[in-house]
Amino acid sequence: MSKVITANDLKTKGISAIKAAMNENELIISERGKNKYIVMSIEHYNYLRECELEAALHESQKEYSEKKYIKEPVSKHIKRITGS
């Protein structure tokens, strides 16, 4: 479970509050009693980003294999996506 610190702790103690509380991959910052933000190590962020990119690649490959794509010239594509 992620540790939670308050926005006030962050305001008064700064980065030292984060360093002291960062015993796991994620740290939740609460504001007025509600969880608002996540702080995480750059390693964990990069891992999550890689997972996100892998999922997008898998979805693209699936759509390609199911022939769910449009083949058209660039000019026609631009018109279609811009509505011009």
Backbone as CSV, one residue per row, in Angstrom:
resi,resn,N_x,N_y,N_z,CA_x,CA_y,CA_z,C_x,C_y,C_z
1,MET,0.837,-1.183,0.000,0.000,0.000,0.000,0.876,1.239,0.000
2,SER,0.472,2.235,-0.738,1.238,3.472,-0.843,1.069,4.322,0.405
3,LYS,2.109,5.017,0.749,2.080,5.940,1.876,1.416,7.236,1.428
4,VAL,0.762,7.931,2.357,0.076,9.183,2.057,0.690,10.296,2.900
5,ILE,0.989,11.425,2.256,1.371,12.624,2.996,0.413,13.733,2.595
6,THR,0.294,14.736,3.430,-0.629,15.831,3.133,0.076,16.901,2.315
7,ALA,-0.720,17.679,1.605,-0.179,18.795,0.836,0.498,19.786,1.773
8,ASN,-0.038,19.926,2.986,0.563,20.841,3.959,1.956,20.366,4.362
9,ASP,2.127,19.044,4.569,3.463,18.508,4.869,4.429,18.816,3.734
10,LEU,3.957,18.658,2.526,4.788,18.939,1.364,5.150,20.421,1.314
11,LYS,4.173,21.262,1.635,4.392,22.708,1.626,5.409,23.127,2.687
12,THR,5.293,22.554,3.872,6.174,22.982,4.965,7.527,22.291,4.962
13,LYS,7.555,21.027,4.539,8.800,20.262,4.620,9.501,20.084,3.281
14,GLY,8.792,20.336,2.190,9.389,20.238,0.861,9.786,18.825,0.488
15,ILE,10.866,18.741,-0.262,11.331,17.461,-0.799,11.698,16.483,0.310
16,SER,12.073,16.979,1.468,12.425,16.066,2.570,11.220,15.244,3.012
17,ALA,10.015,15.796,2.896,8.800,15.032,3.222,8.618,13.879,2.242
18,ILE,8.926,14.126,0.987,8.822,13.075,-0.023,9.877,12.001,0.225
19,LYS,11.109,12.432,0.452,12.189,11.473,0.687,11.898,10.593,1.895
20,ALA,11.382,11.183,2.959,11.090,10.423,4.183,9.962,9.419,3.972
21,ALA,9.003,9.759,3.140,7.829,8.907,2.955,7.971,7.916,1.804
22,MET,8.956,8.094,0.969,9.101,7.293,-0.243,9.744,5.946,0.059
23,ASN,9.007,5.058,0.713,9.544,3.737,1.015,9.051,2.676,0.038
24,GLU,8.155,3.062,-0.858,7.650,2.160,-1.883,7.766,2.851,-3.232
25,ASN,7.159,2.284,-4.251,7.238,2.874,-5.586,6.405,4.129,-5.746
26,GLU,5.367,4.268,-4.928,4.453,5.390,-5.086,4.171,6.058,-3.756
27,LEU,3.897,7.339,-3.827,3.545,8.137,-2.662,2.327,8.963,-3.036
28,ILE,1.301,8.917,-2.227,0.084,9.675,-2.494,0.135,10.977,-1.698
29,ILE,-0.222,12.064,-2.368,-0.332,13.355,-1.682,-1.809,13.682,-1.588
30,SER,-2.249,13.914,-0.368,-3.659,14.245,-0.166,-3.800,15.744,0.053
31,GLU,-4.964,16.241,-0.325,-5.279,17.650,-0.166,-6.680,17.741,0.410
32,ARG,-6.788,18.346,1.580,-8.078,18.459,2.275,-8.741,17.106,2.485
33,GLY,-7.919,16.115,2.810,-8.428,14.793,3.133,-8.706,13.895,1.947
34,LYS,-8.449,14.368,0.736,-8.713,13.558,-0.452,-7.401,13.316,-1.206
35,ASN,-7.214,12.073,-1.648,-6.028,11.738,-2.428,-6.078,12.487,-3.752
36,LYS,-5.004,13.236,-4.050,-5.004,14.083,-5.244,-3.883,13.784,-6.232
37,TYR,-2.693,13.438,-5.731,-1.528,13.311,-6.605,-0.729,12.064,-6.251
38,ILE,0.063,11.625,-7.216,0.966,10.492,-7.015,2.383,10.959,-7.312
39,VAL,3.310,10.597,-6.455,4.735,10.791,-6.701,5.315,9.390,-6.810
40,MET,6.152,9.188,-7.820,6.753,7.863,-7.985,8.189,8.010,-8.459
41,SER,8.937,6.956,-8.264,10.317,6.962,-8.739,10.303,6.987,-10.261
42,ILE,11.351,7.528,-10.837,11.439,7.589,-12.296,11.502,6.182,-12.879
43,GLU,12.086,5.245,-12.155,12.137,3.859,-12.626,10.735,3.273,-12.737
44,HIS,9.908,3.535,-11.725,8.537,3.022,-11.741,7.725,3.705,-12.843
45,TYR,7.916,5.013,-13.010,7.236,5.738,-14.075,7.609,5.148,-15.436
46,ASN,8.893,4.923,-15.666,9.342,4.359,-16.935,8.765,2.968,-17.169
47,TYR,8.651,2.171,-16.102,8.049,0.840,-16.212,6.580,0.955,-16.639
48,LEU,5.831,1.848,-15.993,4.422,2.023,-16.333,4.259,2.544,-17.757
49,ARG,5.124,3.439,-18.139,5.084,3.986,-19.498,5.362,2.892,-20.528
50,GLU,6.320,2.034,-20.231,6.623,0.922,-21.129,5.420,-0.021,-21.246
51,CYS,4.753,-0.285,-20.139,3.551,-1.128,-20.166,2.467,-0.493,-21.035
52,GLU,2.302,0.810,-20.911,1.315,1.536,-21.695,1.630,1.447,-23.196
53,LEU,2.894,1.602,-23.540,3.303,1.515,-24.942,3.141,0.097,-25.486
54,GLU,3.448,-0.910,-24.665,3.259,-2.311,-25.078,1.788,-2.592,-25.346
55,ALA,0.902,-2.069,-24.503,-0.536,-2.274,-24.684,-1.008,-1.611,-25.980
56,ALA,-0.503,-0.407,-26.262,-0.875,0.297,-27.495,-0.382,-0.471,-28.721
57,LEU,0.825,-0.999,-28.642,1.372,-1.786,-29.752,0.529,-3.038,-29.979
58,HIS,0.180,-3.724,-28.905,-0.644,-4.928,-29.009,-1.992,-4.596,-29.654
59,GLU,-2.613,-3.505,-29.224,-3.907,-3.101,-29.779,-3.776,-2.773,-31.266
60,SER,-2.704,-2.083,-31.641,-2.479,-1.745,-33.052,-2.284,-2.998,-33.890
61,GLN,-1.504,-3.941,-33.386,-1.272,-5.190,-34.118,-2.573,-5.975,-34.289
62,LYS,-3.400,-5.972,-33.268,-4.687,-6.671,-33.335,-5.586,-6.027,-34.387
63,GLU,-5.676,-4.691,-34.367,-6.506,-3.987,-35.350,-5.984,-4.210,-36.766
64,TYR,-4.675,-4.241,-36.922,-4.089,-4.492,-38.246,-4.448,-5.896,-38.736
65,SER,-4.321,-6.880,-37.861,-4.630,-8.259,-38.262,-6.108,-8.443,-38.576
66,GLU,-6.962,-7.617,-37.955,-8.404,-7.676,-38.221,-8.808,-6.741,-39.354
67,LYS,-7.813,-6.154,-40.001,-8.027,-5.234,-41.128,-8.897,-4.043,-40.747
68,LYS,-8.734,-3.560,-39.534,-9.477,-2.385,-39.064,-8.612,-1.132,-39.238
69,TYR,-8.342,-0.805,-40.473,-7.551,0.378,-40.775,-8.017,0.962,-42.099
70,ILE,-7.593,2.187,-42.352,-7.957,2.871,-43.593,-6.681,3.110,-44.385
71,LYS,-6.728,2.765,-45.646,-5.589,2.992,-46.535,-5.977,4.132,-47.472
72,GLU,-5.243,5.267,-47.352,-5.573,6.445,-48.146,-4.349,7.339,-48.299
73,PRO,-4.365,8.230,-49.281,-3.254,9.177,-49.428,-3.211,10.158,-48.246
74,VAL,-2.051,10.723,-48.011,-1.867,11.651,-46.897,-2.847,12.819,-46.972
75,SER,-3.021,13.389,-48.144,-3.910,14.547,-48.287,-5.344,14.209,-47.860
76,LYS,-5.803,13.027,-48.224,-7.151,12.598,-47.836,-7.229,12.351,-46.329
77,HIS,-6.169,11.790,-45.770,-6.103,11.548,-44.329,-6.196,12.879,-43.562
78,ILE,-5.423,13.858,-43.993,-5.442,15.167,-43.334,-6.837,15.769,-43.382
79,LYS,-7.477,15.691,-44.514,-8.849,16.210,-44.629,-9.806,15.480,-43.686
80,ARG,-9.639,14.163,-43.611,-10.538,13.380,-42.756,-10.357,13.720,-41.282
81,ILE,-9.120,13.860,-40.827,-8.913,14.088,-39.386,-9.127,15.547,-38.973
82,THR,-8.998,16.479,-39.926,-9.203,17.884,-39.587,-10.628,18.343,-39.899
83,GLY,-11.357,17.534,-40.657,-12.737,17.900,-41.007,-12.794,18.955,-42.101
84,SER,-11.668,19.208,-42.770,-11.640,20.227,-43.838,-12.056,19.653,-45.167
